[in-house]
Amino acid sequence: MKKSMSAVLALAAGMVIIAAPTPSRAIEVGFGLSGMYDMWLPAFRYLHAGEACKLAGEGLKHDNDGGLMLGPELGIYTMDWKLNLQVLFGVTKNDLSYSSAVWDATVWNFVGPPSPPYIMIGEGSTRRYDADLKVAVRLNDYFNFNIGGRFNYGDGEGSQFRFHIPLAFNYGNDSYHIWQVGPELGIGFNYTIEGFTIYLDANVLVNGGNNYLERKLAWPGLFPYVVPFKYDTDFLGFGFDTDAGVSYYIEKAHILLGMGFRWVGVVCVSLSDYSSTTDLTHKEGWMTGEWDHLYGLTFNVGFRF
């Protein structure tokens, strides 16, 4: 799966989007660099923190650090429509930390001592890859009809420490990935004056995707390290993709500068759960109702001819 996702990104690399007003000539092409400093609140926080447990799982704290994505963009503009393609790569990773109170049961408890309730403290670091394609069809001087698609992929690693009551310890390592892809539709607004353009897009989207976590634990007796827990979930997502900002076109230099804010929210619905049967208290369908949020500042600089 990772190879196929990398292939999609490789095909899109080198192409960039610059959202701009319809140019005066019949066709114009823009290219440049875009970026986003984002905060990401992934749906899998619930699973990683041990809250997807039928016996007992209560989140105590979740913290997220932002990440920086950069990439190329391409735009094609006519009098009646414009096409934008943007591909972003994680220059820095999105970090997640959490703590929770959990009481679970696994098959390994039958070959070792029973697992008492424990406090889990963990962290993870994820590199994100995003690709967005949008065609905006002109309705009038101010409004566009948007149609396009969105792809997102992220993979990472994490670790955790478990303090079992009254006095026992355990350590674990995580490796994971998540991807989602789907179409979106919406309306865009543009207002241009003296080279400045104010824009606002509001789109609805439908995603299909997969979330995967492999978790290795040192105890009891290295059994869950040699045969790790695996959680593999297919899901659908329904949500919104909005962005707003301002751009400035320097006509003599053919340079376009832009800055804005973007917010994407997706509520997930579990389709299938192929998780390990060694986790006896895993809650199947845990992803239903969980939100995946991405928001942050966007910026771009490029040329238009």
Backbone hydrogen bonds in HBPLUS format (Angstrom, degrees):
<---DONOR---> <-ACCEPTOR-->    atom                        ^
c    i                          cat <-CA-CA->   ^        H-A-AA   ^      H-
h    n   atom  resd res      DA  || num        DHA   H-A  angle D-A-AA Bond
n    s   type  num  typ     dist DA aas  dist angle  dist       angle   num
A0005-MET N   A0001-MET O   3.00 MM   4  6.28 157.2  2.05 152.5 158.9     1
A0006-SER N   A0002-LYS O   2.93 MM   4  6.13 154.1  2.00 146.1 153.2     2
A0007-ALA N   A0003-LYS O   2.96 MM   4  6.20 146.4  2.07 143.3 152.6     3
A0008-VAL N   A0004-SER O   3.14 MM   4  6.44 152.9  2.22 145.4 151.2     4
A0009-LEU N   A0005-MET O   3.15 MM   4  6.46 160.4  2.19 147.6 152.3     5
A0010-ALA N   A0006-SER O   2.85 MM   4  6.04 154.1  1.92 147.3 155.0     6
A0011-LEU N   A0007-ALA O   3.02 MM   4  6.24 155.4  2.08 148.7 153.9     7
A0012-ALA N   A0008-VAL O   3.24 MM   4  6.48 144.7  2.38 139.8 148.9     8
A0012-ALA N   A0009-LEU O   3.13 MM   3  5.13 122.1  2.48  93.4 107.9     9
A0013-ALA N   A0009-LEU O   2.90 MM   4  6.01 128.6  2.17 144.5 158.7    10
A0015-MET N   A0012-ALA O   3.31 MM   3  6.08 145.4  2.44 140.3 142.8    11
A0028-GLU N   A0077-TYR O   2.91 MM  49  5.09 149.4  2.00 141.5 149.5    12
A0077-TYR N   A0028-GLU O   2.82 MM  49  5.09 167.3  1.83 154.1 156.3    13
A0305-PHE N   A0029-VAL O   2.85 MM 276  5.45 165.7  1.87 152.7 154.4    14
A0030-GLY N   A0075-GLY O   2.78 MM  45  4.77 163.5  1.81 139.1 143.1    15
A0075-GLY N   A0030-GLY O   2.77 MM  45  4.77 154.5  1.84 144.3 142.6    16
A0031-PHE N   A0303-PHE O   2.91 MM 272  5.59 149.1  2.01 152.5 162.6    17
A0303-PHE N   A0031-PHE O   2.83 MM 272  5.59 161.6  1.86 165.8 161.8    18
A0032-GLY N   A0073-GLU O   3.26 MM  41  5.54 147.2  2.37 143.5 144.5    19
A0073-GLU N   A0032-GLY O   3.22 MM  41  5.54 140.0  2.38 135.3 133.4    20
A0033-LEU N   A0301-VAL O   2.86 MM 268  5.55 167.0  1.88 165.0 162.9    21
A0301-VAL N   A0033-LEU O   2.93 MM 268  5.55 155.4  1.99 159.8 167.8    22
A0034-SER N   A0071-GLY O   2.89 MM  37  5.59 173.1  1.89 171.2 173.4    23
A0071-GLY N   A0034-SER O   3.00 MM  37  5.59 146.8  2.11 159.9 157.3    24
A0035-GLY N   A0299-PHE O   2.83 MM 264  5.38 144.3  1.96 163.1 162.0    25
A0299-PHE N   A0035-GLY O   3.04 MM 264  5.38 151.5  2.13 143.8 142.7    26
A0036-MET N   A0069-MET O   2.90 MM  33  5.26 150.3  1.98 146.9 150.9    27
A0069-MET N   A0036-MET O   2.89 MM  33  5.26 164.5  1.91 153.7 159.0    28
A0037-TYR N   A0297-LEU O   2.92 MM 260  5.38 152.9  1.99 153.7 161.7    29
A0297-LEU N   A0037-TYR O   3.08 MM 260  5.38 129.2  2.35 155.3 149.9    30
A0038-ASP N   A0067-GLY O   2.91 MM  29  5.52 153.6  1.98 165.3 165.4    31
A0067-GLY N   A0038-ASP O   2.95 MM  29  5.52 146.7  2.07 146.2 156.6    32
A0039-MET N   A0295-TYR O   2.72 MM 256  5.48 160.7  1.75 166.6 171.7    33
A0295-TYR N   A0039-MET O   3.05 MM 256  5.48 160.6  2.08 152.2 158.4    34
A0041-LEU N   A0293-HIS O   2.80 MM 252  4.99 168.2  1.81 149.2 153.4    35
A0293-HIS N   A0041-LEU O   3.02 MM 252  4.99 164.2  2.04 135.0 136.4    36
A0045-ARG N   A0042-PRO O   3.34 MM   3  5.95 168.7  2.35 115.2 117.3    37
A0047-LEU N   A0044-PHE O   3.10 MM   3  5.20 120.2  2.47  99.5 113.5    38
A0048-HIS N   A0044-PHE O   2.96 MM   4  6.19 175.4  1.96 167.6 167.0    39
A0049-ALA N   A0045-ARG O   3.05 MM   4  6.02 155.0  2.12 147.1 152.5    40
A0051-GLU N   A0046-TYR O   3.05 MM   5  5.37 136.6  2.25 168.0 177.8    41
A0050-GLY N   A0047-LEU O   3.03 MM   3  5.40 163.2  2.06 115.5 119.1    42
A0283-LYS N   A0052-ALA O   3.13 MM 231  5.25 161.4  2.17 128.2 126.5    43
A0054-LYS N   A0281-THR O   2.68 MM 227  5.13 171.1  1.69 157.0 159.6    44
A0103-TRP N   A0056-ALA O   2.90 MM  47  5.06 160.1  1.94 144.7 140.5    45
A0058-GLU N   A0101-ALA O   2.86 MM  43  5.24 163.9  1.89 153.9 159.4    46
A0101-ALA N   A0058-GLU O   2.87 MM  43  5.24 161.6  1.90 153.0 156.1    47
A0060-LEU N   A0099-SER O   2.82 MM  39  5.37 161.7  1.85 141.1 141.3    48
A0061-LYS N   A0099-SER O   3.16 MM  38  5.21 155.4  2.22 140.7 138.2    49
A0099-SER N   A0061-LYS O   2.95 MM  38  5.21 140.6  2.11 145.4 147.1    50
A0063-ASP N   A0097-SER O   2.85 MM  34  5.18 164.4  1.88 153.7 153.2    51
A0097-SER N   A0063-ASP O   2.95 MM  34  5.18 163.0  1.98 148.1 150.1    52
A0065-ASP N   A0095-ASP O   2.91 MM  30  5.11 160.4  1.95 147.6 150.7    53
A0091-VAL N   A0068-LEU O   2.79 MM  23  5.59 142.5  1.93 146.6 159.2    54
A0092-THR N   A0068-LEU O   3.27 MM  24  5.33 159.9  2.31 142.2 145.3    55
A0070-LEU N   A0089-PHE O   3.03 MM  19  5.47 152.6  2.11 149.4 148.2    56
A0089-PHE N   A0070-LEU O   2.82 MM  19  5.47 166.0  1.84 138.0 140.7    57
A0087-VAL N   A0072-PRO O   3.28 MM  15  5.91 171.9  2.29 172.8 171.9    58
A0074-LEU N   A0085-LEU O   2.98 MM  11  5.33 161.0  2.01 155.4 160.7    59
A0085-LEU N   A0074-LEU O   2.98 MM  11  5.33 162.5  2.01 161.3 163.4    60
A0076-ILE N   A0083-LEU O   2.91 MM   7  5.13 155.9  1.97 145.8 153.1    61
A0083-LEU N   A0076-ILE O   2.77 MM   7  5.13 159.1  1.82 151.6 158.8    62
A0078-THR N   A0081-TRP O   2.83 MM   3  5.39 153.6  1.89 168.7 177.5    63
A0138-ARG N   A0080-ASP O   2.83 MM  58  5.24 170.3  1.84 149.0 151.2    64
A0082-LYS N   A0136-ALA O   3.02 MM  54  5.35 143.7  2.15 138.0 149.2    65
A0136-ALA N   A0082-LYS O   2.87 MM  54  5.35 163.5  1.90 159.6 164.0    66
A0084-ASN N   A0134-LYS O   2.79 MM  50  5.22 165.4  1.81 160.4 165.3    67
A0134-LYS N   A0084-ASN O   2.89 MM  50  5.22 160.4  1.93 154.4 158.9    68
A0086-GLN N   A0132-ASP O   2.90 MM  46  5.23 160.5  1.94 155.0 160.4    69
A0132-ASP N   A0086-GLN O   2.84 MM  46  5.23 160.0  1.88 153.2 159.5    70
A0088-LEU N   A0130-ASP O   2.78 MM  42  5.08 166.9  1.79 149.4 154.0    71
A0130-ASP N   A0088-LEU O   2.98 MM  42  5.08 159.0  2.03 138.8 145.7    72
A0090-GLY N   A0128-ARG O   2.83 MM  38  5.03 126.6  2.11 172.1 171.4    73
A0094-ASN N   A0126-THR O   2.76 MM  32  5.14 159.8  1.80 158.0 154.4    74
A0126-THR N   A0094-ASN O   2.89 MM  32  5.14 167.0  1.90 142.5 146.1    75
A0096-LEU N   A0124-GLY O   2.81 MM  28  5.08 163.4  1.84 153.5 154.9    76
A0124-GLY N   A0096-LEU O   2.73 MM  28  5.08 147.6  1.84 149.3 154.0    77
A0098-TYR N   A0122-GLY O   2.98 MM  24  5.43 156.9  2.04 146.7 146.5    78
A0122-GLY N   A0098-TYR O   2.99 MM  24  5.43 163.0  2.02 144.7 150.2    79
A0100-SER N   A0120-MET O   2.94 MM  20  5.30 144.1  2.07 144.0 153.9    80
A0120-MET N   A0100-SER O   2.85 MM  20  5.30 164.2  1.88 154.1 159.4    81
A0102-VAL N   A0118-TYR O   2.91 MM  16  5.51 170.0  1.92 166.4 169.2    82
A0118-TYR N   A0102-VAL O   2.82 MM  16  5.51 163.4  1.85 164.1 169.8    83
A0280-LEU N   A0105-ALA O   3.02 MM 175  5.68 125.4  2.32 133.4 148.6    84
A0109-ASN N   A0106-THR O   3.08 MM   3  5.65 161.3  2.12 113.3 119.1    85
A0107-VAL N   A0278-THR O   2.93 MM 171  5.21 153.3  2.00 143.5 151.1    86
A0110-PHE N   A0107-VAL O   3.04 MM   3  5.70 163.0  2.07 115.7 121.1    87
A0111-VAL N   A0108-TRP O   3.23 MM   3  5.37 153.1  2.31 101.6 109.2    88
A0165-ILE N   A0117-PRO O   2.98 MM  48  5.95 171.1  1.99 164.3 165.8    89
A0119-ILE N   A0163-PHE O   2.94 MM  44  5.21 156.5  1.99 140.4 143.2    90
A0163-PHE N   A0119-ILE O   2.92 MM  44  5.21 166.5  1.94 152.5 156.0    91
A0121-ILE N   A0161-PHE O   2.91 MM  40  5.30 167.0  1.93 159.5 163.9    92
A0161-PHE N   A0121-ILE O   2.80 MM  40  5.30 157.4  1.85 151.3 158.8    93
A0123-GLU N   A0159-SER O   2.97 MM  36  5.69 154.5  2.04 164.9 168.0    94
A0159-SER N   A0123-GLU O   3.00 MM  36  5.69 146.1  2.12 146.2 155.9    95
A0125-SER N   A0157-GLU O   2.94 MM  32  5.74 153.7  2.01 155.3 162.0    96
A0157-GLU N   A0125-SER O   3.24 MM  32  5.74 142.5  2.39 147.6 150.6    97
A0127-ARG N   A0155-ASP O   3.01 MM  28  5.76 165.9  2.03 158.4 154.2    98
A0155-ASP N   A0127-ARG O   3.24 MM  28  5.76 148.0  2.35 149.0 152.2    99
A0129-TYR N   A0153-TYR O   2.72 MM  24  5.14 138.1  1.89 158.7 168.4   100
A0153-TYR N   A0129-TYR O   2.85 MM  24  5.14 155.4  1.91 152.6 158.7   101
A0131-ALA N   A0151-PHE O   2.89 MM  20  5.09 153.7  1.96 150.5 150.3   102
A0151-PHE N   A0131-ALA O   2.85 MM  20  5.09 157.5  1.90 159.5 161.3   103
A0133-LEU N   A0149-GLY O   3.00 MM  16  5.31 170.4  2.01 156.1 157.9   104
A0149-GLY N   A0133-LEU O   2.82 MM  16  5.31 151.6  1.90 146.3 153.7   105
A0135-VAL N   A0147-ILE O   2.78 MM  12  5.40 166.4  1.80 159.4 163.8   106
A0147-ILE N   A0135-VAL O   2.99 MM  12  5.40 149.5  2.08 147.9 157.7   107
A0137-VAL N   A0145-PHE O   2.83 MM   8  5.08 166.8  1.84 151.1 149.3   108
A0145-PHE N   A0137-VAL O   2.80 MM   8  5.08 159.9  1.84 145.3 150.8   109
A0139-LEU N   A0143-PHE O   2.90 MM   4  5.51 163.0  1.93 149.3 149.5   110
A0140-ASN N   A0143-PHE O   3.35 MM   3  5.57 154.6  2.42 145.8 145.3   111
A0190-ASN N   A0142-TYR O   2.80 MM  48  5.03 153.1  1.87 143.1 150.6   112
A0144-ASN N   A0188-GLY O   2.79 MM  44  4.85 151.4  1.87 139.4 144.0   113
A0188-GLY N   A0144-ASN O   2.96 MM  44  4.85 163.4  1.99 133.1 136.2   114
A0146-ASN N   A0186-GLY O   2.79 MM  40  4.91 169.9  1.80 136.7 138.2   115
A0186-GLY N   A0146-ASN O   3.05 MM  40  4.91 150.6  2.14 134.3 131.7   116
A0148-GLY N   A0184-GLU O   3.05 MM  36  5.41 149.5  2.14 158.2 157.1   117
A0184-GLU N   A0148-GLY O   2.99 MM  36  5.41 148.9  2.09 130.2 128.6   118
A0150-ARG N   A0182-GLY O   2.92 MM  32  5.70 159.5  1.96 164.7 170.4   119
A0182-GLY N   A0150-ARG O   3.07 MM  32  5.70 147.3  2.18 152.6 161.9   120
A0152-ASN N   A0180-GLN O   2.92 MM  28  5.44 154.4  1.98 162.8 168.6   121
A0180-GLN N   A0152-ASN O   2.97 MM  28  5.44 151.9  2.05 151.8 156.6   122
A0154-GLY N   A0178-ILE O   2.90 MM  24  5.42 151.4  1.98 162.0 168.6   123
A0178-ILE N   A0154-GLY O   2.87 MM  24  5.42 149.6  1.96 156.8 164.0   124
A0156-GLY N   A0176-TYR O   3.01 MM  20  5.55 161.0  2.04 145.8 148.2   125
A0176-TYR N   A0156-GLY O   3.09 MM  20  5.55 161.1  2.12 151.5 150.5   126
A0158-GLY N   A0174-ASP O   2.99 MM  16  4.73 155.9  2.05 125.9 126.4   127
A0174-ASP N   A0158-GLY O   2.85 MM  16  4.73 169.5  1.86 127.4 127.4   128
A0160-GLN N   A0172-GLY O   3.04 MM  12  5.12 146.3  2.16 138.6 136.0   129
A0172-GLY N   A0160-GLN O   3.08 MM  12  5.12 151.9  2.16 144.3 142.2   130
A0162-ARG N   A0170-ASN O   2.85 MM   8  4.94 164.5  1.87 149.8 148.3   131
A0170-ASN N   A0162-ARG O   2.95 MM   8  4.94 135.4  2.16 140.7 144.8   132
A0164-HIS N   A0168-ALA O   2.76 MM   4  4.83 151.4  1.84 134.1 140.8   133
A0168-ALA N   A0164-HIS O   3.08 MM   4  4.83 128.3  2.36 142.0 141.4   134
A0218-ALA N   A0171-TYR O   2.98 MM  47  5.66 153.7  2.05 162.7 166.6   135
A0173-ASN N   A0216-LYS O   2.87 MM  43  5.24 147.1  1.98 142.2 153.0   136
A0216-LYS N   A0173-ASN O   2.89 MM  43  5.24 169.2  1.90 158.9 162.3   137
A0175-SER N   A0214-GLU O   3.02 MM  39  5.35 146.6  2.13 147.2 156.7   138
A0214-GLU N   A0175-SER O   2.85 MM  39  5.35 161.5  1.89 166.0 171.7   139
A0177-HIS N   A0212-TYR O   3.05 MM  35  5.42 152.7  2.13 141.6 147.4   140
A0212-TYR N   A0177-HIS O   2.93 MM  35  5.42 168.3  1.94 170.1 167.9   141
A0179-TRP N   A0210-ASN O   3.04 MM  31  5.60 153.9  2.11 152.4 160.5   142
A0210-ASN N   A0179-TRP O   2.96 MM  31  5.60 145.7  2.08 145.7 155.3   143
A0181-VAL N   A0208-GLY O   2.95 MM  27  5.60 155.9  2.01 149.8 155.1   144
A0208-GLY N   A0181-VAL O   2.94 MM  27  5.60 157.2  1.99 144.6 148.0   145
A0206-VAL N   A0183-PRO O   3.17 MM  23  5.95 158.0  2.22 166.4 170.0   146
A0185-LEU N   A0204-VAL O   2.94 MM  19  5.51 148.7  2.04 153.0 162.5   147
A0204-VAL N   A0185-LEU O   2.72 MM  19  5.51 158.4  1.76 167.9 166.5   148
A0187-ILE N   A0202-ALA O   3.08 MM  15  5.64 151.9  2.16 151.1 149.8   149
A0202-ALA N   A0187-ILE O   3.02 MM  15  5.64 162.2  2.05 161.3 167.0   150
A0189-PHE N   A0200-LEU O   2.74 MM  11  5.11 155.7  1.80 149.8 158.3   151
A0200-LEU N   A0189-PHE O   2.95 MM  11  5.11 147.0  2.06 144.5 148.5   152
A0191-TYR N   A0198-ILE O   2.94 MM   7  5.24 145.1  2.07 145.8 155.5   153
A0198-ILE N   A0191-TYR O   2.85 MM   7  5.24 162.8  1.88 150.9 152.8   154
A0193-ILE N   A0196-PHE O   2.81 MM   3  5.31 154.9  1.88 152.6 161.2   155
A0196-PHE N   A0193-ILE O   2.97 MM   3  5.31 158.2  2.02 122.2 123.4   156
A0249-TYR N   A0195-GLY O   2.98 MM  54  5.21 162.2  2.01 141.8 146.1   157
A0197-THR N   A0247-SER O   2.89 MM  50  5.23 158.7  1.93 148.9 152.5   158
A0247-SER N   A0197-THR O   2.91 MM  50  5.23 153.6  1.98 145.0 153.8   159
A0199-TYR N   A0245-GLY O   3.01 MM  46  5.59 168.2  2.03 148.9 152.2   160
A0245-GLY N   A0199-TYR O   3.07 MM  46  5.59 154.4  2.14 148.5 149.9   161
A0201-ASP N   A0243-ASP O   2.83 MM  42  5.35 165.5  1.85 164.0 168.5   162
A0243-ASP N   A0201-ASP O   3.16 MM  42  5.35 153.8  2.23 135.9 141.5   163
A0203-ASN N   A0241-ASP O   3.06 MM  38  5.11 148.9  2.16 132.9 142.0   164
A0241-ASP N   A0203-ASN O   2.92 MM  38  5.11 153.3  1.99 137.8 140.3   165
A0205-LEU N   A0239-GLY O   3.03 MM  34  5.40 159.5  2.07 128.0 129.6   166
A0239-GLY N   A0205-LEU O   3.10 MM  34  5.40 163.5  2.13 146.8 146.9   167
A0207-ASN N   A0237-GLY O   2.72 MM  30  4.65 164.9  1.74 138.3 143.4   168
A0237-GLY N   A0207-ASN O   2.75 MM  30  4.65 150.8  1.83 137.2 136.1   169
A0209-GLY N   A0235-PHE O   2.95 MM  26  5.44 155.3  2.01 158.9 158.2   170
A0235-PHE N   A0209-GLY O   3.01 MM  26  5.44 161.8  2.05 139.1 140.4   171
A0211-ASN N   A0233-THR O   2.78 MM  22  5.19 161.5  1.82 154.0 160.5   172
A0233-THR N   A0211-ASN O   2.84 MM  22  5.19 173.4  1.85 160.9 163.1   173
A0213-LEU N   A0231-TYR O   2.87 MM  18  5.10 148.8  1.97 142.6 152.1   174
A0231-TYR N   A0213-LEU O   2.80 MM  18  5.10 162.0  1.83 155.1 160.5   175
A0215-ARG N   A0229-PHE O   2.80 MM  14  5.12 164.2  1.83 152.0 157.5   176
A0229-PHE N   A0215-ARG O   2.92 MM  14  5.12 149.1  2.01 162.4 155.2   177
A0217-LEU N   A0224-PRO O   3.31 MM   7  5.20 159.8  2.36  98.7 104.1   178
A0222-LEU N   A0218-ALA O   3.15 MM   4  4.83 141.5  2.31 129.9 132.2   179
A0223-PHE N   A0220-PRO O   3.12 MM   3  6.16 158.8  2.17 131.7 134.2   180
A0225-TYR N   A0222-LEU O   3.05 MM   3  5.03 150.9  2.13 101.9 110.7   181
A0226-VAL N   A0222-LEU O   3.03 MM   4  6.32 158.0  2.08 160.3 163.9   182
A0227-VAL N   A0223-PHE O   2.98 MM   4  6.09 166.3  2.00 156.9 161.3   183
A0276-SER N   A0230-LYS O   2.65 MM  46  5.20 143.6  1.78 159.1 167.7   184
A0274-TYR N   A0232-ASP O   2.70 MM  42  5.01 171.5  1.71 164.6 162.1   185
A0234-ASP N   A0272-SER O   3.08 MM  38  5.33 151.0  2.16 140.0 149.0   186
A0271-LEU N   A0234-ASP O   2.81 MM  37  5.39 170.9  1.82 145.1 142.0   187
A0236-LEU N   A0269-VAL O   2.90 MM  33  5.15 159.5  1.94 147.9 153.3   188
A0269-VAL N   A0236-LEU O   2.77 MM  33  5.15 147.1  1.88 153.0 156.1   189
A0238-PHE N   A0267-VAL O   3.02 MM  29  5.47 158.3  2.07 147.4 151.7   190
A0267-VAL N   A0238-PHE O   2.96 MM  29  5.47 172.6  1.97 145.6 143.1   191
A0240-PHE N   A0265-GLY O   2.92 MM  25  5.47 147.2  2.03 150.0 160.2   192
A0265-GLY N   A0240-PHE O   3.06 MM  25  5.47 156.0  2.12 143.9 151.2   193
A0242-THR N   A0263-TRP O   2.97 MM  21  5.37 176.1  1.97 152.6 153.8   194
A0263-TRP N   A0242-THR O   2.87 MM  21  5.37 163.0  1.90 155.2 158.6   195
A0244-ALA N   A0261-PHE O   2.92 MM  17  5.47 154.0  1.98 153.5 162.1   196
A0261-PHE N   A0244-ALA O   2.73 MM  17  5.47 153.1  1.80 161.8 171.3   197
A0246-VAL N   A0259-MET O   2.94 MM  13  5.75 159.4  1.99 170.1 170.0   198
A0259-MET N   A0246-VAL O   3.01 MM  13  5.75 158.3  2.06 159.1 165.3   199
A0248-TYR N   A0257-LEU O   2.70 MM   9  5.23 154.5  1.76 153.2 161.3   200
A0257-LEU N   A0248-TYR O   2.93 MM   9  5.23 165.8  1.95 147.1 151.5   201
A0250-ILE N   A0255-ILE O   2.74 MM   5  5.16 167.1  1.75 167.7 168.6   202
A0254-HIS N   A0250-ILE O   2.86 MM   4  5.75 116.4  2.27 145.2 163.4   203
A0255-ILE N   A0250-ILE O   3.21 MM   5  5.16 152.1  2.29 139.9 140.8   204
A0254-HIS N   A0251-GLU O   3.21 MM   3  4.89 145.3  2.33  93.8 104.0   205
A0304-ARG N   A0254-HIS O   2.94 MM  50  5.29 146.2  2.06 135.3 143.2   206
A0256-LEU N   A0302-GLY O   2.86 MM  46  5.36 161.8  1.90 141.9 146.7   207
A0302-GLY N   A0256-LEU O   3.02 MM  46  5.36 147.7  2.12 147.3 155.6   208
A0258-GLY N   A0300-ASN O   3.00 MM  42  5.13 152.4  2.08 152.3 147.2   209
A0300-ASN N   A0258-GLY O   3.05 MM  42  5.13 151.8  2.13 134.1 132.6   210
A0260-GLY N   A0298-THR O   2.95 MM  38  5.00 158.6  1.99 133.1 133.1   211
A0298-THR N   A0260-GLY O   2.90 MM  38  5.00 167.5  1.92 123.4 127.1   212
A0262-ARG N   A0296-GLY O   2.98 MM  34  5.65 163.6  2.00 163.2 168.5   213
A0296-GLY N   A0262-ARG O   2.99 MM  34  5.65 144.7  2.11 154.0 161.1   214
A0264-VAL N   A0294-LEU O   2.69 MM  30  5.08 167.7  1.70 161.2 165.6   215
A0294-LEU N   A0264-VAL O   2.85 MM  30  5.08 154.5  1.91 155.0 159.1   216
A0266-VAL N   A0292-ASP O   2.94 MM  26  5.11 152.1  2.02 139.6 148.5   217
A0292-ASP N   A0266-VAL O   2.73 MM  26  5.11 155.6  1.79 149.9 158.6   218
A0268-CYS N   A0290-GLU O   2.86 MM  22  5.52 165.8  1.88 156.6 160.8   219
A0289-GLY N   A0268-CYS O   2.83 MM  21  5.61 155.8  1.89 167.2 159.5   220
A0288-THR N   A0285-GLY O   3.21 MM   3  5.89 158.5  2.26 120.1 125.2   221
A0290-GLU N   A0287-MET O   3.05 MM   3  5.46 167.5  2.07 132.1 134.1   222
